């Protein structure tokens, strides 16, 4: 009788310990679970690229980790594109699925973006679960670099406090990293970590092939050029329901010729001095009209037949399938160049003060002479000759892009080891 009673007591203790271990998430029989907070919007192929880029990096380096995606937007065909590439991905939809993710996931990873885009959600995760989190490949706009005035100190302090509580904080440009240090961020791991979009490997070869064939573009025989206004005119996109911003519109109008004349001249020189063609294409839904007005329509008659203007928006897979078949890319955007370098394609970046400091990552990955500040007249003047030099020596451009890609991939490996350690911890 005593032996039976002792046996039952032992079993009860063991069962209670087992349940406690499961409630703490200590069940070693299952893989670690990571909740990725990402997917900010779908009107821009760069914002789309953040998510598949980080997913691909996680897939490559953390093979035994289950990843769930907590998105803001995966409409307009993006969800289908993600699930085609990542068929095991679980996308968190609705309050019930989010509660389950909070209970079952071990770690929250905030993906790449112009800031801690989902700052309130990271705070919520920390407050409700007490579980760890990390931040991967962001810009820290402490000086209001996307606005016309500096960010309030109170908001800056809130962001720094949240970063200080993270297991790691990777900044996609060294300027942001230094700003975080200057503001007193105490996160135990603070380093340069490339934008997640470098890892993007989505493809839609069928659509790309059809487009190139219809427009007489041959593989390796064309450059891509992407226009951009100082401020994205979201008020022109019906789905955004954004109010007209008179001040931003006035700034765009004042600077649009200044910011596109160097590209137009580069296109002219390439078409006159080489056998390459030029494709004028968009990164967001507002840029088809910008490219037509400022780059394609004003071209001289002798070169215009060898320029191609794309009138339609495209998703990241078709765009990347086109970029990797090009000879290179230049323009006023950031994430198409990022995807190019991530796939070994040369890319030249132009930036200005209204953008965040993300453009400075080109210096951080060894491509400083392919970074142009269009607030400086000398950089505007230098752009056409740099693009022409790339067009005339494509092997040299490829070698330069390949070197940057090696550096980026090394940082991806190193950062993923930290993510792995944080999960295991």
C-alpha positions in Angstrom: 0.0 0.0 0.0 2.8 2.4 0.9 4.7 1.5 -2.3 1.5 2.2 -4.3 1.0 5.6 -2.5 4.6 6.5 -3.1 4.4 5.6 -6.8 1.2 7.8 -7.3 2.9 10.7 -5.5 6.0 10.4 -7.8 3.8 10.3 -10.9 1.9 13.4 -9.8 5.1 15.3 -9.2 6.5 14.2 -12.6 3.2 15.2 -14.4 3.2 18.6 -12.7 6.8 19.2 -13.6 6.1 18.2 -17.2 3.1 20.6 -17.4 5.2 23.4 -15.9 8.0 22.8 -18.4 5.5 23.0 -21.3 3.9 26.2 -20.0 7.4 27.7 -19.8 8.0 26.7 -23.5 10.8 24.4 -22.4 9.6 21.4 -24.4 12.8 20.4 -26.2 10.9 18.1 -28.6 9.7 21.0 -30.7 11.6 23.5 -32.7 12.0 27.1 -31.5 9.3 29.4 -32.7 10.0 32.9 -34.0 7.4 35.5 -34.7 8.5 37.9 -37.5 6.8 41.3 -37.3 7.1 42.7 -40.9 5.3 43.4 -44.2 4.5 47.1 -43.8 2.7 47.8 -47.2 2.3 46.4 -50.7 2.4 49.5 -52.9 6.2 49.4 -52.9 8.2 46.4 -54.0 10.9 47.4 -51.6 8.6 47.3 -48.6 7.4 43.9 -49.9 11.0 42.7 -50.1 11.8 43.2 -46.5 9.8 40.1 -45.5 10.9 37.5 -48.1 14.4 38.7 -47.6 14.5 38.1 -43.8 12.5 34.8 -44.3 15.1 33.6 -46.8 18.0 34.5 -44.4 16.3 32.7 -41.6 15.6 29.7 -43.8 19.2 29.5 -44.8 20.8 29.9 -41.4 18.2 28.7 -38.8 17.0 25.6 -40.5 15.3 24.1 -37.4 13.3 27.2 -36.4 9.6 27.5 -37.1 8.8 31.0 -38.4 5.4 32.8 -38.2 4.7 36.1 -39.9 2.8 38.9 -38.2 2.1 41.2 -41.1 0.5 44.7 -41.6 -0.3 44.1 -45.3 0.0 41.1 -47.5 -2.7 42.0 -50.0 -2.4 42.7 -53.8 -1.1 39.2 -54.4 1.8 39.4 -51.9 0.4 36.6 -49.6 0.2 34.2 -52.6 3.8 35.2 -53.7 5.1 34.6 -50.1 3.4 31.2 -49.7 4.6 30.0 -53.1 8.2 30.7 -52.0 7.7 29.7 -48.4 5.0 27.0 -48.4 5.5 26.1 -44.7 5.1 29.8 -43.6 2.2 30.4 -41.1 0.8 33.9 -41.6 -0.9 35.2 -38.4 -4.4 36.6 -39.2 -6.9 37.8 -36.7 -7.0 38.2 -32.9 -7.2 34.5 -32.1 -4.2 33.6 -34.3 -2.3 36.4 -32.7 -3.1 35.2 -29.2 -1.9 31.8 -30.1 1.3 33.2 -31.6 2.0 35.2 -28.4 1.5 32.0 -26.4 3.4 29.6 -28.6 6.3 31.6 -30.0 9.5 32.1 -28.1 10.9 35.2 -29.7 9.7 38.3 -31.6 11.9 39.6 -34.4 11.1 43.0 -35.8 12.1 43.1 -39.5 13.7 45.7 -41.6 12.2 49.1 -42.1 12.8 52.9 -41.9 12.4 52.7 -38.1 10.9 50.4 -35.5 7.8 50.5 -37.6 5.7 48.4 -35.3 7.0 49.9 -32.1 3.7 49.6 -30.2 3.5 45.9 -31.2 7.0 45.2 -29.8 6.0 46.9 -26.6 2.8 44.9 -26.5 4.7 41.6 -27.0 7.1 42.5 -24.2 4.4 43.5 -21.8 2.1 40.6 -22.4 4.5 37.8 -22.7 7.7 38.8 -21.0 9.6 37.0 -23.8 12.6 38.4 -25.6 12.7 40.3 -28.8 15.3 41.7 -31.3 15.4 44.3 -34.1 16.8 43.4 -37.5 18.1 45.9 -40.1 16.4 49.2 -39.3 17.2 52.9 -39.7 16.9 55.1 -36.6 15.4 58.4 -37.7 16.3 60.2 -34.6 16.6 63.5 -36.4 13.4 63.3 -38.3 15.1 62.6 -41.5 11.8 61.7 -43.2 10.1 64.8 -42.0 10.6 68.6 -42.0 11.4 68.9 -38.3 13.4 66.8 -35.8 11.6 64.0 -33.9 10.5 65.1 -30.3 13.0 64.0 -27.6 10.3 62.1 -25.8 9.6 59.9 -28.8 13.4 59.4 -29.3 13.8 58.4 -25.7 10.9 55.9 -26.0 12.5 54.3 -29.1 15.9 54.1 -27.4 14.4 52.5 -24.3 12.7 49.9 -26.4 16.0 49.1 -28.3 17.8 48.9 -24.9 15.5 46.1 -23.9 16.2 44.1 -27.0 18.5 41.1 -27.1 20.1 42.7 -30.2 19.6 45.7 -32.4 21.0 45.7 -36.0 21.0 48.9 -37.9 21.1 48.9 -41.7 23.3 52.0 -41.8 26.2 53.1 -39.6 24.7 56.6 -39.2 21.8 55.1 -37.3 24.1 52.9 -35.2 26.1 56.0 -34.1 22.9 57.9 -33.3 21.7 55.1 -31.1 25.0 55.0 -29.2 24.9 58.8 -28.9 21.4 58.7 -27.4 22.5 56.2 -24.7 21.1 52.9 -26.1 22.3 50.1 -23.9 21.3 47.1 -26.0 23.9 44.3 -25.4 24.5 43.8 -29.2 24.4 46.9 -31.4 26.0 46.5 -34.8 25.6 47.2 -38.5 23.3 44.6 -39.9 22.3 44.8 -43.6 18.7 45.5 -44.7 16.7 42.3 -44.8 15.8 42.9 -48.5 19.4 41.9 -49.5 18.3 38.3 -48.9 15.3 38.4 -51.3 15.3 35.6 -53.8 11.7 35.8 -55.2 11.3 35.1 -58.9 8.6 35.3 -61.5 10.6 34.3 -64.6 7.5 33.7 -66.7 6.2 37.3 -66.4 9.7 38.8 -66.7 10.4 36.8 -69.9 7.2 37.8 -71.5 7.8 41.5 -70.6 11.4 41.5 -71.9 10.4 39.8 -75.1 7.5 42.2 -75.8 9.8 45.1 -75.4 12.9 43.9 -77.2 15.1 43.7 -74.2 17.8 41.0 -74.2 19.5 39.5 -71.1 22.6 41.5 -70.1 21.9 44.1 -72.8 20.0 46.8 -70.8 20.3 49.0 -67.7 17.3 49.7 -65.4 16.6 53.3 -64.2 14.2 54.1 -61.3 12.7 57.6 -60.8 11.5 59.0 -57.4 10.2 62.3 -56.1 11.4 63.8 -52.9 8.3 62.7 -51.1 6.1 59.7 -52.3 2.8 61.2 -53.3 0.7 58.6 -51.6 -2.4 60.8 -52.2 -2.3 59.7 -55.8 -2.8 56.0 -54.8 -6.5 55.4 -54.3 -6.0 52.5 -51.9 -4.0 54.6 -49.5 -6.7 57.1 -48.9 -4.0 59.6 -48.1 -4.9 63.4 -47.9 -3.2 65.7 -50.3 -0.1 67.3 -48.8 0.4 70.7 -50.3 3.8 71.3 -48.7 5.2 68.0 -49.9 3.7 68.4 -53.3 5.4 71.9 -53.6 8.7 70.4 -52.7 8.4 67.6 -55.2 7.5 70.1 -58.0 10.4 72.4 -57.1 13.0 69.5 -57.1 11.7 67.0 -59.7 13.7 68.4 -62.6 16.8 68.8 -60.5 16.6 65.2 -59.3 16.0 63.6 -62.7 18.0 65.6 -65.1 21.2 63.7 -64.2 19.5 60.4 -64.8 18.0 61.6 -68.1 21.5 62.7 -69.2 22.9 59.3 -68.1 20.3 57.5 -70.2 21.1 59.6 -73.2 24.9 59.0 -72.9 24.4 55.2 -72.5 22.1 55.0 -75.5 24.4 57.1 -77.7 27.8 55.6 -76.7 26.9 51.9 -76.0 24.8 49.1 -77.5 22.8 48.8 -74.2 19.2 49.8 -73.9 17.6 51.4 -70.9 14.4 50.3 -69.0 12.7 53.0 -67.0 10.7 51.1 -64.3 9.1 51.7 -60.9 9.7 50.7 -57.3 6.3 52.0 -56.1 2.9 52.6 -57.6 3.5 56.4 -58.1 6.6 56.1 -60.2 5.4 55.0 -63.6 4.0 58.5 -64.2 7.1 60.1 -62.8 9.3 58.1 -65.1 7.2 59.0 -68.2 7.1 62.7 -67.4 10.7 63.3 -66.3 12.8 60.5 -68.0 11.1 59.0 -71.1 9.0 61.8 -72.7 11.8 64.3 -72.8 14.4 62.0 -74.5 15.8 63.2 -77.8 14.4 61.5 -81.0 17.7 59.8 -81.8 17.8 57.7 -78.6 14.2 57.3 -77.6 13.5 54.2 -79.7 16.0 52.3 -77.6 14.5 53.4 -74.2 11.6 51.4 -72.7 9.1 52.8 -70.3 7.2 50.4 -68.1 3.6 51.7 -67.6 2.5 49.2 -65.0 3.4 48.4 -61.4 4.8 45.0 -60.7 5.4 42.7 -57.8 8.8 41.9 -56.3 9.2 38.5 -58.0 8.8 39.9 -61.6 10.9 42.9 -60.8 13.8 40.9 -59.4 13.7 38.4 -62.3 14.1 41.4 -64.6 16.9 43.0 -62.5 19.0 39.9 -62.5 18.8 39.8 -66.3 19.9 43.4 -66.6 23.4 44.8 -66.8 22.8 47.0 -63.8 20.6 49.6 -62.2 20.7 53.2 -61.2 18.1 55.6 -59.8 16.7 57.5 -56.8 15.4 54.5 -54.9 17.0 52.2 -52.4 15.5 48.7 -52.3 15.8 47.8 -56.0 19.5 48.5 -55.7 19.6 46.4 -52.5 17.9 43.5 -54.2 20.4 43.9 -57.1 23.5 43.7 -55.0 22.0 40.8 -53.0 21.9 39.0 -56.3 25.3 40.2 -57.7 23.9 42.9 -60.0 25.6 46.4 -60.1 23.5 49.2 -58.6 24.0 52.9 -58.2 22.1 54.8 -55.5 21.1 58.5 -55.4 19.7 60.0 -52.2 18.7 63.3 -50.6 18.0 64.8 -47.1 14.3 64.0 -47.2 15.0 60.3 -47.2 16.2 58.4 -44.1 19.9 57.8 -43.7 19.5 54.3 -45.2 21.4 55.3 -48.3 24.6 55.5 -46.3 24.6 51.7 -46.1 26.2 51.8 -49.6 29.3 53.2 -47.9 29.0 50.5 -45.2 29.1 47.7 -47.7 32.0 49.1 -49.7 30.1 50.9 -52.5 30.7 54.5 -51.5 31.6 55.6 -55.0 28.2 54.3 -56.2 26.4 56.6 -53.7 25.4 60.0 -54.9 24.0 62.8 -52.7 21.7 64.9 -54.9 21.8 67.8 -52.4 25.3 68.3 -53.7 25.8 69.8 -57.2 29.0 67.9 -57.7 27.4 64.6 -57.2 24.6 65.5 -59.6 27.2 66.3 -62.2 29.2 63.1 -61.6 26.3 60.7 -62.0 26.1 60.5 -65.9 29.8 59.7 -66.2 29.6 57.0 -63.5 26.6 55.3 -65.1 28.4 55.5 -68.5 31.6 54.0 -67.0 29.5 51.1 -65.6 27.9 50.6 -69.0 31.3 50.5 -70.8 32.9 48.0 -68.4 30.3 45.6 -67.2 32.7 42.9 -65.9 34.3 45.5 -63.6 30.8 46.4 -62.3 29.9 42.8 -61.7 33.1 42.2 -59.8 32.4 45.2 -57.6 28.9 44.1 -56.9 30.1 40.6 -56.1 32.5 41.9 -53.5 29.8 43.8 -51.8 27.5 40.8 -51.9 30.2 38.6 -50.2 30.5 41.2 -47.4 26.7 41.4 -46.9 26.4 37.6 -46.8 29.1 37.4 -44.2 27.2 39.8 -42.0 24.0 37.8 -42.5 25.8 34.7 -41.2 27.1 36.6 -38.2 23.9 38.2 -37.3 21.9 35.0 -37.7 24.3 33.3 -35.1 23.2 36.0 -32.7 19.6 35.4 -33.5 20.1 31.7 -32.9 21.9 32.3 -29.6 19.0 34.5 -28.5 16.5 31.9 -29.4 18.4 29.2 -27.5 18.9 31.4 -24.5 
